[in-house]
Amino acid sequence: MKAKKNIARRLAPLTGCAVLTSAAAWYDLTYNGGRLVYPMDSYAFQTTDIPMIASLALDLLYVLYLLVLLVRGITAQKKQILESGRTRRLNPKFGLLGFLGFLGFAGFWSYGTLGDLSGFVFFAFFGFFGFFFEGKMSNTLMDERFRENAVRAELKAYRTGFVIIFFLLILMGQAGRFQAELIAPVLIIGIALAVALTMFLSEYLLYRYDHDDALELDAEDK
């Protein structure tokens, strides 16, 4: 209960930031001609820009605050893992975050309409499906066998991601002479998917190796 209250308390400003940003965007569209909502070639400050600038500054401060919390949490978690010798506690439901990867398809709209490639980066979030397998190994004792399996899984995952990126670069090098404007989006999509696959494989393979070894040990005991 206390943990849920802490999470709610830390995420409460998110609602406030969303409301303020929405209000500032409405004000900009209604009274400022949408100067800071629609893309522009050049910018000159006007006093009517203050609400939008202030809301964006608050959003940036909140993101920095979350990053500080994230770094502190990761540091504390690593310390706990070293002291206990067990994997971190993680709910397998965090694997649902992998569905954020579908936001990458919005990149096709943003690229075609605004020429913005940033949406394609969301394809990397498919790697969060690996949290499902990491959650299944939550609080597992990291003995010598587990650590060896972790190294095997990471090496195979990294090798797979490297091979994909390598062949993607070769392919784009050959296609560049025909459709150079497609190189950037294809590379970003390919690299994002390669990162996602690497993240997913490192957790999936570790789970499979550890599970297979456990079955072998049970069979030997019988």
C-alpha positions in Angstrom: 0.0 0.0 0.0 2.8 2.4 0.9 4.6 1.6 -2.4 1.4 2.4 -4.4 1.0 5.7 -2.5 4.6 6.6 -3.3 4.1 5.8 -7.0 0.9 7.8 -7.1 2.5 10.8 -5.3 5.4 10.8 -7.8 3.2 10.4 -10.9 0.6 13.0 -9.7 2.6 15.9 -11.3 2.3 14.0 -14.7 -1.5 14.8 -14.7 -0.8 18.4 -13.8 1.8 18.7 -16.6 -0.6 17.1 -19.1 -3.4 19.5 -18.1 -1.2 22.6 -18.2 0.3 21.6 -21.6 -3.1 21.0 -23.1 -4.3 24.3 -21.8 -1.2 26.1 -23.1 -1.7 24.4 -26.5 -5.4 25.5 -26.6 -4.4 29.1 -25.7 -1.7 29.1 -28.4 -4.1 27.8 -31.0 -6.9 30.1 -30.0 -5.1 33.4 -29.2 -1.6 33.0 -30.7 -2.3 31.6 -34.1 -0.7 28.2 -33.2 2.8 29.7 -33.5 4.3 27.1 -31.2 2.0 24.2 -32.1 2.6 24.2 -35.9 6.1 23.8 -37.4 7.8 27.1 -38.3 10.8 28.1 -40.3 12.1 30.8 -37.9 11.1 32.0 -34.4 10.9 35.4 -32.8 9.8 35.7 -29.2 6.5 37.3 -28.4 4.9 37.7 -24.9 1.9 35.6 -26.0 4.4 32.7 -26.3 5.0 32.7 -22.5 2.2 30.2 -21.5 3.4 27.6 -24.0 7.1 28.1 -23.1 6.3 27.9 -19.4 4.4 24.7 -19.8 7.1 23.1 -21.9 9.7 24.2 -19.2 7.6 22.4 -16.5 7.4 19.3 -18.7 11.2 19.3 -19.1 11.7 19.8 -15.3 9.4 16.8 -14.7 11.2 14.6 -17.1 14.5 15.5 -15.4 12.9 14.7 -12.1 11.9 11.3 -13.4 15.4 10.7 -14.8 16.9 11.5 -11.4 14.5 9.0 -9.7 15.3 6.4 -12.3 19.1 6.7 -11.8 18.6 6.6 -8.0 16.4 3.5 -8.3 18.8 1.7 -10.6 21.7 2.5 -8.3 19.8 1.2 -5.2 18.7 -1.8 -7.1 22.2 -2.7 -8.2 23.4 -2.4 -4.6 20.6 -4.7 -3.4 21.4 -7.2 -6.1 25.1 -7.3 -5.1 24.3 -7.6 -1.4 21.6 -10.3 -1.8 23.0 -12.2 -4.8 19.5 -12.5 -6.3 17.9 -11.0 -9.4 15.8 -7.9 -9.0 12.1 -8.2 -8.1 10.0 -7.5 -11.2 6.4 -8.1 -12.0 6.0 -10.0 -15.4 3.2 -7.6 -16.2 5.8 -5.0 -17.0 6.2 -7.0 -20.3 3.0 -5.3 -21.4 5.2 -2.2 -21.9 6.3 -3.9 -25.1 3.1 -2.8 -26.7 4.5 0.7 -26.7 6.5 -0.5 -29.7 3.4 -0.2 -31.8 3.7 3.6 -31.4 6.5 3.3 -33.9 4.0 2.9 -36.7 3.0 6.5 -35.9 6.4 7.4 -37.3 5.1 6.7 -40.8 2.5 9.5 -40.4 4.9 11.9 -38.7 7.6 11.3 -41.4 5.2 11.7 -44.3 3.4 14.8 -42.8 6.1 16.6 -40.9 9.3 14.9 -42.0 9.9 13.9 -38.4 11.8 10.6 -37.9 11.6 10.5 -34.1 8.4 8.3 -34.1 10.3 5.3 -35.5 12.4 5.2 -32.3 9.4 3.7 -30.5 10.0 0.4 -32.3 12.8 -0.2 -29.8 10.1 -0.5 -27.1 9.2 -3.9 -28.5 12.2 -5.0 -26.4 10.2 -4.4 -23.3 8.4 -7.7 -23.9 11.5 -9.2 -22.4 10.3 -8.0 -19.0 7.9 -10.8 -19.0 10.7 -13.4 -18.9 12.8 -11.3 -16.5 9.8 -11.2 -14.2 9.5 -15.0 -14.3 13.0 -15.1 -12.9 12.4 -12.4 -10.3 14.4 -12.9 -7.0 16.3 -15.9 -8.5 19.5 -16.9 -6.8 22.4 -15.9 -9.1 24.6 -18.9 -8.6 27.5 -19.8 -10.9 25.2 -21.7 -13.3 22.9 -18.7 -13.6 25.7 -16.3 -14.3 27.1 -18.5 -17.0 23.7 -18.7 -18.6 23.4 -14.9 -18.4 26.7 -14.4 -20.2 25.7 -17.0 -22.9 22.3 -15.3 -23.4 23.8 -11.8 -23.7 26.5 -12.8 -26.1 24.1 -14.5 -28.4 21.6 -11.6 -28.2 24.3 -9.0 -29.0 25.7 -11.2 -31.8 22.3 -11.4 -33.4 21.7 -7.7 -33.1 25.1 -6.9 -34.5 24.6 -9.2 -37.5 21.3 -7.6 -38.3 22.7 -4.1 -38.1 25.7 -5.1 -40.2 23.6 -6.6 -43.1 21.2 -3.6 -42.8 24.2 -1.2 -43.4 25.3 -3.3 -46.4 21.8 -3.3 -47.8 21.4 0.5 -47.4 24.7 1.1 -48.9 23.6 -0.6 -52.1 20.1 0.9 -52.1 21.4 4.5 -51.6 22.2 5.1 -55.2 18.5 4.5 -56.1 16.4 6.0 -53.3 18.7 8.0 -51.0 15.7 9.7 -49.2 14.7 6.3 -47.8 18.0 5.5 -46.2 17.4 7.5 -42.9 14.0 6.1 -42.1 14.9 2.5 -43.0 18.1 2.7 -40.9 16.3 4.1 -37.9 13.6 1.5 -38.1 16.1 -1.3 -38.6 18.3 -0.2 -35.8 15.4 0.3 -33.4 14.1 -3.2 -34.2 17.6 -4.7 -33.8 17.8 -3.0 -30.4 14.4 -4.4 -29.4 15.3 -7.9 -30.6 18.6 -7.8 -28.6 16.8 -6.6 -25.4 14.2 -9.3 -25.8 16.5 -12.2 -26.7 18.9 -11.5 -23.8 16.0 -12.1 -21.3 14.2 -14.9 -23.3 17.4 -16.9 -23.8 18.4 -16.5 -20.2 15.0 -17.8 -19.1 15.2 -20.7 -21.6 18.7 -21.7 -20.6 17.9 -21.5 -16.9 14.6 -23.4 -17.4 16.3 -26.1 -19.4 19.1 -26.6 -16.9 16.5 -26.8 -14.1 14.7 -29.6 -16.0 18.0 -31.5 -16.6 18.8 -31.3 -12.9 15.3 -32.6 -11.9 15.7 -35.4 -14.4 19.1 -36.4 -12.9 17.7 -36.3 -9.4 15.0 -38.7 -10.4 
